[in-house]
Amino acid sequence: MASEYSFDISAKVDLGELKNVLEQSRKEVDNRYDFKGNTKEIDYNEKAKTITITADTSNKADAIYDILLAKAVKRNIVPAAFEKGEFETVGQGKTKVVITIKDVISQKDAKDIIAEIKKSKIKVQATIQGEEIRVKGKSKDDLQQTMALVRGMKIEAPLVFDNFR
């Protein structure tokens, strides 16, 4: 039996699921009557971690964004993983919006998580290790309590609990 257990808290977006979300969103937009004959593009830049939506109006771009979010939720990608930018007018009166994919816990959020864990008086130690938070404790029950505590916080990132040992 191990004398100390641990797990990592990180923010990750499953890229395979994200590609499925994008493909399903494209299919739905192509098949919807209110988008027939209109500009409707969903472009994904994997390197920059951005999704660019281009449509005739800001309302149409917003509708495409809503479809994208609905598909993401069905595929277990939290809406907090998407940060929508401002609408921009591009050539020929079309509207573009850039959505940034957030898959990193910000330093502020990491410090808030650690402070909340310390405030809860659960017998665990939490440390920031790069883009992850390592939580260690002598009891698996304490670690599970910590997971529940962190899930209950309003963190703007898709939190993943892994490496449970």
C-alpha positions as a Python dict, from the first residue, in 0.01 Angstrom:
ca = {
    (1, 'M'): (0, 0, 0),
    (2, 'A'): (135, 340, -96),
    (3, 'S'): (209, 581, 184),
    (4, 'E'): (113, 883, -25),
    (5, 'Y'): (-133, 929, -310),
    (6, 'S'): (-145, 1207, -567),
    (7, 'F'): (-321, 1341, -876),
    (8, 'D'): (-270, 1625, -1122),
    (9, 'I'): (-510, 1903, -1214),
    (10, 'S'): (-465, 2034, -1566),
    (11, 'A'): (-669, 2192, -1843),
    (12, 'K'): (-693, 1990, -2162),
    (13, 'V'): (-918, 1975, -2465),
    (14, 'D'): (-939, 1642, -2646),
    (15, 'L'): (-833, 1735, -3000),
    (16, 'G'): (-1004, 1433, -3153),
    (17, 'E'): (-1334, 1531, -2995),
    (18, 'L'): (-1280, 1894, -3097),
    (19, 'K'): (-1236, 1790, -3461),
    (20, 'N'): (-1557, 1587, -3435),
    (21, 'V'): (-1735, 1893, -3293),
    (22, 'L'): (-1612, 2107, -3581),
    (23, 'E'): (-1718, 1852, -3843),
    (24, 'Q'): (-2064, 1807, -3688),
    (25, 'S'): (-2107, 2185, -3667),
    (26, 'R'): (-2013, 2226, -4033),
    (27, 'K'): (-2264, 1958, -4136),
    (28, 'E'): (-2545, 2112, -3934),
    (29, 'V'): (-2476, 2463, -4067),
    (30, 'D'): (-2464, 2331, -4426),
    (31, 'N'): (-2799, 2156, -4381),
    (32, 'R'): (-2988, 2437, -4206),
    (33, 'Y'): (-3236, 2629, -4418),
    (34, 'D'): (-3155, 2970, -4265),
    (35, 'F'): (-2793, 2938, -4385),
    (36, 'K'): (-2869, 2834, -4746),
    (37, 'G'): (-2695, 3065, -4992),
    (38, 'N'): (-2507, 3250, -4717),
    (39, 'T'): (-2138, 3265, -4629),
    (40, 'K'): (-2068, 3015, -4353),
    (41, 'E'): (-1716, 2907, -4274),
    (42, 'I'): (-1567, 2736, -3971),
    (43, 'D'): (-1187, 2724, -3991),
    (44, 'Y'): (-966, 2559, -3731),
    (45, 'N'): (-601, 2654, -3682),
    (46, 'E'): (-449, 2376, -3473),
    (47, 'K'): (-115, 2549, -3425),
    (48, 'A'): (-264, 2878, -3301),
    (49, 'K'): (-548, 2696, -3117),
    (50, 'T'): (-815, 2915, -3275),
    (51, 'I'): (-1144, 2864, -3456),
    (52, 'T'): (-1250, 3135, -3702),
    (53, 'I'): (-1617, 3171, -3791),
    (54, 'T'): (-1705, 3380, -4097),
    (55, 'A'): (-2066, 3464, -4186),
    (56, 'D'): (-2275, 3732, -4361),
    (57, 'T'): (-2387, 3901, -4036),
    (58, 'S'): (-2292, 3899, -3671),
    (59, 'N'): (-2624, 3725, -3593),
    (60, 'K'): (-2539, 3439, -3829),
    (61, 'A'): (-2187, 3414, -3681),
    (62, 'D'): (-2340, 3406, -3333),
    (63, 'A'): (-2580, 3129, -3440),
    (64, 'I'): (-2287, 2924, -3573),
    (65, 'Y'): (-2104, 2979, -3243),
    (66, 'D'): (-2411, 2856, -3052),
    (67, 'I'): (-2423, 2543, -3271),
    (68, 'L'): (-2053, 2486, -3201),
    (69, 'L'): (-2107, 2515, -2825),
    (70, 'A'): (-2405, 2279, -2832),
    (71, 'K'): (-2204, 2016, -3020),
    (72, 'A'): (-1910, 2065, -2780),
    (73, 'V'): (-2127, 2006, -2474),
    (74, 'K'): (-2262, 1682, -2627),
    (75, 'R'): (-1900, 1567, -2673),
    (76, 'N'): (-1799, 1652, -2313),
    (77, 'I'): (-1601, 1966, -2397),
    (78, 'V'): (-1691, 2237, -2148),
    (79, 'P'): (-1796, 2579, -2286),
    (80, 'A'): (-1525, 2739, -2072),
    (81, 'A'): (-1272, 2595, -2318),
    (82, 'F'): (-1384, 2853, -2577),
    (83, 'E'): (-1312, 3225, -2547),
    (84, 'K'): (-1505, 3423, -2806),
    (85, 'G'): (-1341, 3737, -2940),
    (86, 'E'): (-1498, 4051, -3084),
    (87, 'F'): (-1687, 4057, -3414),
    (88, 'E'): (-1480, 4204, -3699),
    (89, 'T'): (-1605, 4326, -4034),
    (90, 'V'): (-1411, 4175, -4323),
    (91, 'G'): (-1439, 4221, -4700),
    (92, 'Q'): (-1778, 4241, -4874),
    (93, 'G'): (-1963, 4320, -4549),
    (94, 'K'): (-1900, 3981, -4394),
    (95, 'T'): (-1842, 3929, -4022),
    (96, 'K'): (-1567, 3725, -3862),
    (97, 'V'): (-1518, 3615, -3503),
    (98, 'V'): (-1213, 3435, -3366),
    (99, 'I'): (-1258, 3182, -3086),
    (100, 'T'): (-952, 3096, -2880),
    (101, 'I'): (-928, 2748, -2730),
    (102, 'K'): (-817, 2767, -2369),
    (103, 'D'): (-637, 2455, -2255),
    (104, 'V'): (-413, 2599, -1986),
    (105, 'I'): (-485, 2687, -1625),
    (106, 'S'): (-392, 3052, -1579),
    (107, 'Q'): (-152, 3140, -1297),
    (108, 'K'): (-431, 3334, -1125),
    (109, 'D'): (-668, 3035, -1141),
    (110, 'A'): (-392, 2802, -1018),
    (111, 'K'): (-325, 3027, -719),
    (112, 'D'): (-700, 3049, -649),
    (113, 'I'): (-729, 2669, -655),
    (114, 'I'): (-438, 2626, -415),
    (115, 'A'): (-575, 2895, -183),
    (116, 'E'): (-918, 2729, -180),
    (117, 'I'): (-763, 2389, -104),
    (118, 'K'): (-563, 2535, 186),
    (119, 'K'): (-870, 2720, 316),
    (120, 'S'): (-1074, 2397, 315),
    (121, 'K'): (-842, 2236, 575),
    (122, 'I'): (-836, 1907, 381),
    (123, 'K'): (-515, 1724, 468),
    (124, 'V'): (-346, 1752, 127),
    (125, 'Q'): (-57, 1949, -22),
    (126, 'A'): (-101, 2129, -354),
    (127, 'T'): (183, 2271, -563),
    (128, 'I'): (204, 2436, -903),
    (129, 'Q'): (422, 2242, -1148),
    (130, 'G'): (436, 2432, -1475),
    (131, 'E'): (88, 2422, -1626),
    (132, 'E'): (-39, 2160, -1379),
    (133, 'I'): (-121, 2146, -1011),
    (134, 'R'): (-3, 1838, -820),
    (135, 'V'): (-209, 1743, -516),
    (136, 'K'): (-66, 1491, -265),
    (137, 'G'): (-222, 1334, 40),
    (138, 'K'): (-212, 1025, 261),
    (139, 'S'): (-578, 936, 205),
    (140, 'K'): (-761, 867, -121),
    (141, 'D'): (-1075, 1007, 42),
    (142, 'D'): (-902, 1341, 102),
    (143, 'L'): (-797, 1352, -264),
    (144, 'Q'): (-1154, 1280, -376),
    (145, 'Q'): (-1283, 1556, -147),
    (146, 'T'): (-1029, 1790, -305),
    (147, 'M'): (-1148, 1694, -654),
    (148, 'A'): (-1508, 1769, -556),
    (149, 'L'): (-1401, 2102, -407),
    (150, 'V'): (-1215, 2207, -723),
    (151, 'R'): (-1502, 2095, -949),
    (152, 'G'): (-1733, 2320, -748),
    (153, 'M'): (-1516, 2626, -811),
    (154, 'K'): (-1596, 2863, -1099),
    (155, 'I'): (-1274, 2815, -1298),
    (156, 'E'): (-1273, 2933, -1660),
    (157, 'A'): (-1081, 2634, -1798),
    (158, 'P'): (-1163, 2274, -1892),
    (159, 'L'): (-1022, 2102, -1583),
    (160, 'V'): (-896, 1744, -1605),
    (161, 'F'): (-797, 1528, -1309),
    (162, 'D'): (-541, 1267, -1409),
    (163, 'N'): (-242, 1061, -1291),
    (164, 'F'): (-435, 945, -985),
    (165, 'R'): (-183, 729, -798),
}
